[in-house]
Amino acid sequence: MLTSKERAELRAQANTLDTTLMVGKDGVTDAVISEADNQLTARELVKGKVLENAMLSPREVSEAICEATGADGVSVIGTKFVIYRFSEKVQAERNQTGRAKRKETPSGKKNPVRKGAQARRQAAQKVRQQRNEYFRQQAIERSIEKARERQLREED
């Protein structure tokens, strides 16, 4: 099951994909399911289209293919749908190209707003610490001066 962030990242990756899986008037047949399975093994992310003369809606087609192949539905927009399934074959290719770690199923990018807010909080905390240190030093210097003044008064 994909999280919403993973799903959003996969949708973004699917924007540049070409439609490679077509479902026609016969609907979801064994040939369509085997082709979807082959493509998922080779690519992990597959974009498909349901033709106008098909008797099924794109959502029904996506759910049927996902159920048959063990994939996750990413999105259904208009007549197009996107499905995803992790592939060991693609993972092996990543390992050979030097990316030994499994590419995380997209978990989203760092939130720049949150990062900026954290940076501002840290900067403000640093300023407070510097100010507190300054006043602490001032208080120490004043107490030393008062102690000297008392000593001078007591000597007189």
C-alpha positions in Angstrom: 0.0 0.0 0.0 1.4 3.4 -1.0 1.3 6.5 1.2 0.0 9.7 -0.2 3.5 11.1 -0.5 4.7 8.1 -2.4 1.6 8.2 -4.6 2.2 11.9 -5.4 5.9 11.3 -6.3 4.9 8.4 -8.6 2.2 10.6 -10.2 4.9 13.2 -10.9 7.2 10.6 -12.5 4.3 9.3 -14.6 3.7 12.6 -16.2 6.6 12.1 -18.5 5.8 8.4 -19.3 4.3 7.4 -22.6 1.1 5.4 -22.6 2.2 1.8 -23.2 -0.8 -0.3 -22.1 -4.1 -0.1 -24.1 -7.3 -1.7 -23.0 -9.9 -2.0 -25.9 -13.4 -3.2 -26.3 -12.6 -6.7 -25.0 -11.8 -5.2 -21.6 -9.3 -6.8 -19.2 -8.3 -10.0 -20.9 -5.5 -12.5 -20.0 -3.4 -10.9 -22.7 -3.8 -7.4 -21.2 -2.9 -8.8 -17.7 0.2 -10.6 -18.9 1.4 -7.5 -20.8 0.8 -5.4 -17.7 2.7 -7.9 -15.7 5.6 -7.9 -18.1 5.7 -4.1 -18.2 5.6 -3.8 -14.4 8.5 -6.3 -14.1 10.5 -4.3 -16.6 9.6 -0.7 -15.5 7.8 -0.7 -12.1 5.6 2.2 -13.3 3.1 1.7 -16.2 0.7 4.2 -17.8 -2.3 2.8 -19.5 -5.3 4.0 -21.5 -8.8 2.7 -21.8 -10.2 3.2 -25.3 -13.6 4.8 -25.8 -15.2 1.6 -27.1 -14.3 -0.3 -23.9 -17.3 -1.2 -21.7 -15.4 -0.6 -18.5 -14.4 2.6 -16.8 -10.7 3.4 -16.3 -11.0 3.0 -12.5 -12.5 -0.5 -13.0 -9.8 -1.5 -15.4 -7.0 -0.2 -13.1 -8.5 -2.1 -10.1 -8.8 -5.3 -12.1 -5.2 -5.1 -13.4 -3.9 -4.2 -9.9 -5.8 -7.2 -8.4 -4.5 -9.6 -11.0 -0.8 -8.4 -10.9 -0.4 -7.4 -7.3 0.3 -3.8 -8.2 -0.9 -0.6 -6.6 -3.0 1.9 -8.4 -1.4 5.3 -8.5 -3.9 7.5 -10.3 -6.8 7.5 -12.7 -7.4 10.7 -14.7 -9.9 10.8 -17.6 -9.2 7.7 -19.7 -5.7 7.1 -18.4 -4.4 5.2 -15.4 -1.1 4.6 -13.7 -0.1 1.5 -11.8 3.1 0.7 -9.8 4.7 -2.5 -8.5 8.2 -2.9 -7.1 10.4 -5.0 -9.4 13.5 -7.0 -8.4 14.7 -6.8 -12.0 14.8 -3.0 -11.9 16.5 -3.2 -8.4 19.2 -5.5 -9.9 19.8 -2.9 -12.6 20.1 -0.2 -10.0 22.6 -2.3 -8.1 24.8 -2.7 -11.2 24.8 1.0 -12.0 26.1 1.9 -8.5 22.9 2.7 -6.8 23.1 -0.3 -4.4 20.5 1.0 -2.0 16.9 0.4 -3.0 15.6 3.6 -4.3 13.0 4.5 -1.7 9.5 4.4 -3.0 9.3 8.2 -3.3 8.7 9.6 0.1 8.5 13.2 -1.1 10.9 16.0 -1.0 11.8 18.0 2.1 9.3 20.7 2.8 11.1 24.0 2.1 8.6 25.9 4.2 9.3 23.7 7.2 13.0 23.8 6.6 12.9 27.6 6.5 10.8 27.8 9.6 13.3 25.5 11.4 16.2 27.6 10.3 14.5 30.8 11.6 13.8 29.1 14.9 17.4 28.0 15.2 18.7 31.4 14.4 16.3 33.0 16.9 17.5 30.5 19.6 21.1 31.3 18.8 20.4 35.1 19.2 18.6 34.4 22.5 21.5 32.4 23.8 24.0 35.1 22.8 21.8 37.8 24.5 21.5 35.7 27.6 25.2 35.1 27.7 25.8 38.8 27.3 23.5 39.7 30.2 25.0 36.9 32.3 28.5 38.4 31.8 27.1 41.9 32.6 25.6 40.6 35.8 28.8 39.0 36.8 30.8 42.2 36.1 28.4 44.3 38.1 28.5 41.9 41.1 32.3 42.1 41.0 32.3 45.9 40.8 29.8 46.0 43.8 32.1 43.7 45.8 35.1 46.0 45.1 33.1 49.0 46.1 32.1 47.4 49.4 35.7 46.4 50.0 36.8 50.0 49.4 34.1 51.4 51.7 35.0 48.9 54.4 38.7 49.9 54.1 37.9 53.6 54.5 
